Amino acid sequence: MLNSFHLKLIACLLMLIDHIGRVFFPEATIMVALGRLSFPLFAWLAAQGENYTSNIWNYVFRLILLGVISQPIYSHVYSLIFSGTPPLNILFVLAAGVITIRLAKQVNNGLLKAAIVLLFTTIAIVARFEAGFFTLPIVYLMSKFNPGEFNFKWWLVYIVPHILYVAVGGSVVELAGIIAPLFICLHNGEVGIKTRWFYLFYPVHLGVIAGIKWFLTMS
């Protein structure tokens, strides 16, 4: 069984594999496929953070602060992989997702909850958060996932954004993310080692990858 700290390590490792694959081994599809498992884990961890944090706005502030710090590094790494203007990195998505979850909890009407999710999804699209039309709903859906029970209806809803992402031009590799909740099902309900600045791994690993790429280019 895994505690929250173990899931954080797994999420970081999968993200690292993904980004190393994209930058250094672009033909290694398996590395990218493994990376597709990382965001749902980060989304669930963010949702857990929203649920248990003593100060929601401090939590959101840390995400946004690290998002701002990460953006120049992320933009550089993005330019090594893709063409075009880079979107805002995934930490902004997590911050918006946490706010979405908290606001949705304040209302009891299902339609109002859906309207809140739609509103923030629209904001994510307009503000150009990374794959915002896909990633923002995933964060919210992860707040509804209970690792202690198998909910077939939840899984069906969870699969929909992945299919839509592929339908609008995304890589079929994105479908690998469908199995990510299986890791969460192994969660034992314990926190493990507390890591207040856990998301600092995001800019640090991007910086290391960018530095190695620069060194190899200059050699």
Secondary structure, DSSP 8 states (H G I E B T S, - for coil): -B-HHHHHHHHHHHHHHHHHHHHH-TT-HHHHHHHTTHHHHHHHHHHHHHHH-S-HHHHHHHHHHHHHHHHHHHHHHHHHH--S---B-HHHHHHHHHHHHHHHHT---HHHHHHHHHHHHHHHHHTTBTTHHHHHHHHHHHTT--TTS--HHHHHHHHHHHHHHHHTT--GGGGGGGGTHHHHTTB-S---S--TTGGGHHHHHHHHHHHHHHHHHH-
